[in-house]
Amino acid sequence: MHPALLLYFDGFDGTHHVASTALAARYPSDASTKLKDVDVVVATPSIIQLQFADEDKLLTYMRCDDSTIVQFVMASLEGMWIGQCGQSAQNEVQRAVELAGKKKWDEAREMLEQVVHDFPEYAYAWNKLAMVEYQSGEFRYG
């Protein structure tokens, strides 16, 4: 699994990934517990569709079976999310990413935990926190 996708799950119940409670609350139409919904794959969007897609549409495109499209969508979402909570929060996340690059996991995690505490809707910070936990080998489910 790509580490960036850890943000979207709270764990694994032995048969399937359990959708993130926080994201399911924010995007109820994206979460389903029905097995029939699992295999729904969306058609490959055009470049024009990707360029003009809003956040909800981009999240839908994450179900595309073309990995290049999924990578582009992840980059687009990250671009949208990065500035959601102002320059101060963005700077803190960037400092945490730099610490993670130096394998200073505890410092990076502590800084990111403070950012997500202060800005719980800041998806970019949650994503980076998931990445730090995954890369440090200390990812905690649920």
N, C-alpha and C positions, 0 to 999 in steps of 0.2 A: 504494500500500500504506500502511496506517495505520502510523505510526512505532512504535507499541507492539508491533506484530507482528514487528518486526525481531529481537526477542529469540528468536523461534521458528525462525529460519533462520540457517545459516552461510554462505549464498551462493546463487548461481543458476548452474546448469550449462548454460544456454542453452536448456533445454527446460522446466525446473521448478525450484522452490526446493528447496534441500538442507536437510533438517531439522537443527536444532541437535544436535550430537553430545552435548552435556551434557544437554539435555532428553530426547533419545532414550534415553540411558542411564538417566535417572531414570524416564521413562515409556515403556518399550519398547512397550507396546500402542498408543501414539499415533503411533509412527513406522512408516512403511511405504515400501518402494521399489517396490511393485507398483502399476502404473498403475490397475488396477481399483479400488483403495482411494481414489483421489484424489477421485472424484465422490460419495463417501458424504456425504450431508447428513442431519443428525438432525432429527427432528420438533421443532416449536416447543414448548418446555416451558411449563408454566403458571407463573404468579407464585409459587404455593406450591412447585412443584418447584424453582424458582430459589432461593427463600429457604432451603430446607432442603438444598440440594445440597452435597455435599462437594467437595473440590478436584478429584478425578478426574472427577466428574460435570460440574462446571463446565468443565473442559477439553474434555470431549465436546461440551458445548453451544456451544463456540467454532465448531463446524462447522455451526451453524444458519444457514439462509439469510436470517434476519430480522436486519437490521443493528441494530435496537433491542435485541434479545436479546443480540447479541454485545457491544454497548457495556455493557449491564448486567452481563454475565458478566465483562468486563474489569475493571469497577469492583469487582465482588465479589472477584475474584481478587486485585486490588491490595489490597483491604481485608484479605484473609487474609494476604497476604505482607508487608504493611507492618511488622507487629510481630514477625516471626519471629525476629529476632536481637537483641532488646532495645532499650532506649531509647537507648543510646549510638550504636549503628549507625543507628537511625532518625533521630537528630539529625544525624548526619554526612550522611546522604542528603538530609535537608531543607535543610541548609546548601548542599549541592551544587546542589540544585534552585534555590535562591535565586540562587546564582552564575550558573547557566545562564540564569535569567530576566534577568540583567544582561549576558548574552552574554559572560561570563567563562568561555569554553569550556575553556581549558586547566586552570584551577584546579578547575572542576567535574569534569572528566574525571579529573584526578589524585586528587581526593578519593574519587570513586566507584570508581576502580580499586583504591584502598587498601581500601575497604569490601568489594568483591567478593573481594579477595585474603584478607582476614581472615575473611570469611563466604561461602565459595563457594556455599553452598546458598541464599543470600538472594536470591530471585528478584526482589523489588522493586528491589533495588539494581542487578541486572543489567538490568532493564527501563529504569531511569532512565539507566544508562550508555549503553544502545543509543539512547535518545532524545537524549541529549547529542551522541553521535557523529553521529546522523542530522541533527539541527538545525544542528550546526556545519559540516556538509558533509564531514566526515572519517570517514564510516562505512567501516570496514575489514571485508571479508568474510573469514571463516575464521580 
